[in-house]
Amino acid sequence: YRENEQNLFSNPAADPRKMRRIIAEDPEWSLATVPRLIDICIKHIVENFADNPLLDELKPKHKDKVLEALATDLPLKITAPLVSDEGYWKRCCKARWAVCDTDQYGDSWKRMFFERNMEDLIENFVPESTDLDEIADTLELSNDFIKRLRIRQLLPQIKDISAGVSAEEEISDQGSDTGTDDSLDHFDFGLIINKLPNLVELSVTYGVRNCGMNFEWSLFEFTQKDCYLLAKAVKDCTHLQILRLQRCQIEDEKARLIISHLLDHPSLRVLDISHNRIGDKTGRAVGKLLSGNKVLEEVNLSDNHIRAEGASAIAFSLKKNITLRTLNLKLNRIGDEGGRNMCQALMKTSTLLHIDLSSNGLGEHMAASLAEVLSHNQSLQHIVISCNKLGVAGGRVLQEGLENNKVLQTLRPPPHRYLAAERALHNERYKEQQRQVLRSNRLRQTNNYVV
């Protein structure tokens, strides 16, 4: 007891009756280190960035921290002119889309965001219902970053049903099945295309995705007004280099209107109107386009209704054209007559590098013409003639012509289902010879590049 009294006398703080206790008023207070002033400032800048954007005035290390913490849903009018950091736009893209591949956008996340954002606005635009101001405002902020637009759907204007449903309209299912509904117009590309100075590729599909039970033929109609507005917009966009109009139900009349606006286009290099309903009239229009054009390098007319007459017109133009490198006529019906005219043109052209004539109803008699092309043409590097019934004898003729060719790198002949089973083993010998010839041509071409 005496020892305790002595201790208390020498150290009064040890007396529990006289100890001072500090109780924090903040229940979340802890002994952790107080945040640095710079961290508090960065947090404040991030939280108030929409009202007071402050970025360029910061030091690089502080600027990086602000960009890492910025929200991805800030208004574009603030971030578009101010933020160039790819890391921020990468976060914006991943927050909005599940699949992001910058390989298709020049390895630029910012370009990807603005292109896909504009595509979404156009794909969800409803004529006479959606306000154009949002597209106009976005266009003003993103026009310098958009180089390509790939529009996968276009919504038509909404039908006016305020007047009620008449007795005739009650049979709408019959009209939908026969495709006799009134046509509805779509987005006018003339409103934006001239305001995109860096646009080089435009790909458009007129139709509605995932319509389900709401299917109507009018949802997939490419109207005459749509055709005229698009043709005029493309003609005025003199810096456009690639135009793709796939699966748009385009017929001869509309295709010819579009091509007529492209006759004097100064920079168009690729024209793709595959998977449509064009026929011989469009074939003649394409022939006229190729005859006088000095820029076009690739034409894709696959999966259409072109027959011998249209193919012959295109073949005639190949004799005059000096710029075309790729011609795709796959899944048409040019037949032996159109095939022979095409082979005659290939004998005289020295610029075409790739031609696809697969699934065109070419018969056994075409093998001799194709073999002659293989023997004399020294510019073609890739020929596709699959899904044609050339037969075993035709394959032998092609093999003889191939032996005299020193340039061809790829030859895709008909598949084995067109060969008799008892000839399959015999055909393997020709097949191996073909591989050897093509392999030597590729090696020769590689050596020429190396030299």
Residue, then its C-alpha position, 0 to 999 in steps of 0.5 A: y500500500r505504501e509503495n502505491e502511494q509513493n508511485l502516485f505521489s511521484n506520478p500523479a497521472a498514474d492515478p486513475r481517478k485523475m486520468r484525462r479521457i479524450i472522446a472523439e466527436d466524430p464516430e468515424w474518427s480513427l488514428a489513421t494518417v490524415p490525407r495529404l492536402i494534394d489528395i484532398c484537392i484532387k478529390h475536389i477537382v474530380e467531384n466538381f469537374a462538370d461545373n469547373p473542368l480543371l485539367d491542363e493547368l495541373k502538373p502531369k502527375h496530378k493530371d494522371k490522377v484526375l483522369e484515373a478518377l474521372a467519371t465515364d458519364l460526364p457530358l461530352k461537351i466537357t470531355a471531348p475538347l479537353v480530354s485526349d488521354e486514351g486511358y480515360w476513353k478506354r474506360c468509357c468504351k468498356a463501361r458502355w460496350a461489352v466488346c471493344d476492339t481498337d484494331q478496327y479503329g486505328d488503335s484509338w479508344k477515343r475514335m472508337f467511342f465517338e464513332r460507335n456513339m454516333e452509330d448508336l444515335i443514328e441507329n436509334f433515330v426515328p424520323e419525325s419523332t427523334d429530336l435532331d438537336e442531340i445528333a447535331d450537338t454530338l456531331e459538332l463535338s466528334n466530327d474530327f474523330i469520325k473516319r468510319l460509320r457502320i450503320r447496322q439498322l435504320l428505323p423507319q418513321i412511326k405510322d400514324i394510327s390516331a385515326g383508328v383502324s379501318a376495316e381494310e387495315e384489319i387485314s394487316d397480316q396479309g399485307s405484311d406477308t406480301g410486302t405491299d405495305d406503304s413504304l416508310d422513309h429513314f434517316d437522311f445522311g445528307l444532314i451529317i455526311n458533309k460535316l464529317p471532314n475525315l469520313v472515308e468509309l460509310s456502310v449502311t444496312y436499311g432494316v431493323r434488327n431483332c424486330g421479332m414478332n413485329f416484323e413487317w416488310s416495310l421495316f426493310e424497305f429502301t424507298q425511292k426517297d431514301c435512295y435519292l437522299l443517299a445518292k446525293a449525300v454520297k456524291d457531295c462527300t467527295h472525300l469518301q473512299i468506301l461505300r457499302l450497301q449490303r442487305c438493303q433490298i436494292e433493285d435495279e432502278k435504285a442501284r442505277l440511280i446511286i451509280s449515276h451519282l458516282l460516275d464522277h466521284p473523285s475518290l471512291r475506291v471500294l463499291d460494295i452492293s452485295h446481298n441485294r436484288i440487282g440484275d443485268k441493268t445494274g450490271r450495265a451501269v457498273g460497266k459504264l462506271l468502270s469504263g470511265n472511272k480511274v479511281l475504283e479498285e474494288v467492286n463487290l456484286s456478290d449474291n445478286h441476280i446478275r446473269a450473262e448480259g450484265a456480266s458481259a457488260i462488266a467484262f467489256s469494261l474490264k478491257k478499258n479499266i486500268t485501276l480495278r484490282t478486285l471483282n467479286l461476282k460470287l452467287n450470281r448466275i452468269g452461266d457459260e456465256g457470261g463466263r466466256n465473255m469474262c474470260q476473254a476480258l481477263m485475257k486482255t486485262s493486266t491490272l486485275l489481281h483477284i476475281d471470284l466467280s464461285s456459284n455462277g452455274l459454270g459448266e464443264h465447257m468453261a474449263a478450257s476458257l479458264a485454262e487459257v486465262l491461266s496460261h496467258n494472264q500474268s497478273l491474276q494472283h487469286i481466282v475463286i471458281s468453287c461451287n461450279k460443276l466443271g467436272v473431273a475433265g475440267g480439272r485436268v484442263l485447269q491443271e494443264g493451264l496452271e503449269n504455264n502460270k508463274v504468278l497465281q498464288t491461290l486457285r480454289p476449284p470446285p469441291h470434291r462433291y462434284l467429283a465421282a468417288e471412283r476418281a477421287l484417288h486419281n484426282e489427288r495426284y492433280k491436286e498435289q501438282q496444283r499445290q506445288v505450282l501455287r507454292s512455287n509461285r508464292l515463293r517466287q513472288t516473295n523473293n521478288y518483294v525481298v529483292 
